[in-house]
């Protein structure tokens, strides 16, 4: 009897398992990347909506109204407003989305800022 009998089957099985694991990793990474880009868009929209309210806030709306508008936009787009800070006419927004890939929950958060370009802290990330 030859000692190498069945070794080709084991090597083939190992290659198939490796390819499947790599395919699952690529799937998880690509979905997370896609959701991250979508979440950044939601953060940007929420910040712009908050910035619009904040810009006219000198006459009527408060910080609560500014953040409430950001929350409304985030919620309408399937995200959650994680934080909202208003400094003058600048709005700093963080939104989050939770996705489940293969029953693995992944939290994705993105930041955005809206306000005048020459504001202090304009490099918010």
Secondary structure, DSSP 8 states (H G I E B T S, - for coil): --TTTTHHHHHHHHHHHHHHHHHHHHHHHHHHHHHHHHHHHHHHHHHHHHHHHHHTTTTS--HHHHHHHHHHHHHHTT-EEEEEEEETTEEEEEEEEEEEETTEEEEEEEEEEES-TTSTTTT--
